[in-house]
Amino acid sequence: MLSTFPYQQQIIYHYTMPIIPVLAMGVVYAVSQQKLARIRWIVTAIVFSLTVWTSYMWGAMPFSLYQVSQPYATDPAAQADIQTIQSFLPPNAPVSA
């Protein structure tokens, strides 16, 4: 979150995914080490708030600030091409792209 290196802020770079379970377990461990239940609740609320905020700022969620675009969904020419190709496929044909 604090890095100025753009690739570290974009989830599309899959090599950042292996660190996510380690960070999640670290957060759970850090919260569990708090002595008082009240402090655990406060830390959990802070973690949740920051998670929602970072998801809003950089996430690929419907409520995120920068929406992930789907260029073919709005391009009429691409939609026509897709429909033409689909017309040649047999019904119930498995297709992957």
C-alpha positions as CSV (number, residue, x, y, z in Angstrom):
1,M,0.0,0.0,0.0
2,L,2.9,2.4,0.7
3,S,5.0,1.5,-2.3
4,T,5.4,3.9,-5.2
5,F,6.3,1.0,-7.5
6,P,3.1,0.7,-9.7
7,Y,3.4,-3.0,-10.3
8,Q,3.0,-3.7,-6.5
9,Q,-0.3,-1.9,-6.5
10,Q,-1.9,-3.9,-9.4
11,I,-3.4,-7.3,-8.6
12,I,-3.1,-8.4,-12.3
13,Y,0.5,-9.3,-11.6
14,H,0.0,-12.8,-10.4
15,Y,3.3,-13.2,-8.7
16,T,2.0,-11.1,-5.8
17,M,-0.6,-13.8,-4.9
18,P,1.7,-16.2,-2.9
19,I,2.3,-13.6,-0.2
20,I,-1.4,-13.1,0.5
21,P,-1.9,-16.2,2.7
22,V,1.2,-15.3,4.7
23,L,0.0,-11.8,5.3
24,A,-3.5,-13.1,6.3
25,M,-2.0,-15.5,8.8
26,G,0.3,-12.8,10.1
27,V,-2.7,-10.5,10.7
28,V,-4.6,-13.3,12.6
29,Y,-1.5,-14.0,14.7
30,A,-0.9,-10.3,15.5
31,V,-4.6,-9.9,16.5
32,S,-4.5,-13.0,18.7
33,Q,-1.4,-11.7,20.6
34,Q,-3.3,-8.8,22.0
35,K,-4.0,-9.4,25.7
36,L,-7.3,-7.6,26.1
37,A,-10.4,-8.6,24.2
38,R,-11.3,-4.9,23.8
39,I,-7.9,-4.3,22.1
40,R,-8.5,-7.3,19.8
41,W,-11.8,-5.9,18.8
42,I,-10.3,-2.5,18.1
43,V,-7.4,-4.0,16.0
44,T,-9.9,-6.1,14.1
45,A,-12.0,-3.1,13.3
46,I,-8.9,-1.2,12.1
47,V,-7.8,-4.1,9.9
48,F,-11.3,-4.4,8.5
49,S,-11.6,-0.7,7.8
50,L,-8.2,-0.6,6.1
51,T,-9.2,-3.6,4.0
52,V,-12.4,-2.0,2.8
53,W,-10.5,1.3,2.1
54,T,-7.7,-0.4,0.1
55,S,-10.3,-2.4,-1.8
56,Y,-12.1,0.8,-2.7
57,M,-8.8,2.5,-3.7
58,W,-7.1,-0.3,-5.7
59,G,-9.5,-3.3,-5.8
60,A,-11.4,-4.9,-8.6
61,M,-14.7,-4.7,-6.7
62,P,-18.0,-3.1,-8.0
63,F,-17.5,-0.3,-5.5
64,S,-13.9,0.3,-6.3
65,L,-12.7,3.7,-7.4
66,Y,-11.1,2.5,-10.6
67,Q,-13.3,0.0,-12.3
68,V,-11.8,-2.9,-14.2
69,S,-12.8,-2.3,-17.8
70,Q,-14.2,-5.0,-20.1
71,P,-13.4,-3.5,-23.6
72,Y,-15.4,-6.1,-25.5
73,A,-18.5,-5.7,-23.4
74,T,-19.2,-2.2,-24.8
75,D,-17.7,-2.5,-28.3
76,P,-20.6,-3.2,-30.7
77,A,-18.2,-4.5,-33.4
78,A,-16.6,-7.0,-31.0
79,Q,-20.1,-8.1,-29.8
80,A,-21.1,-8.7,-33.4
81,D,-18.0,-10.7,-34.1
82,I,-18.6,-12.8,-31.0
83,Q,-22.2,-13.5,-31.9
84,T,-21.1,-14.5,-35.4
85,I,-18.6,-17.0,-34.1
86,Q,-21.1,-18.3,-31.6
87,S,-23.6,-19.0,-34.4
88,F,-21.1,-21.6,-35.8
89,L,-20.8,-23.5,-32.6
90,P,-23.0,-26.4,-31.8
91,P,-25.4,-26.1,-28.9
92,N,-23.9,-27.0,-25.5
93,A,-20.4,-26.9,-27.0
94,P,-17.7,-26.4,-24.3
95,V,-15.8,-23.2,-25.1
96,S,-12.9,-21.7,-23.3
97,A,-10.9,-18.6,-24.2
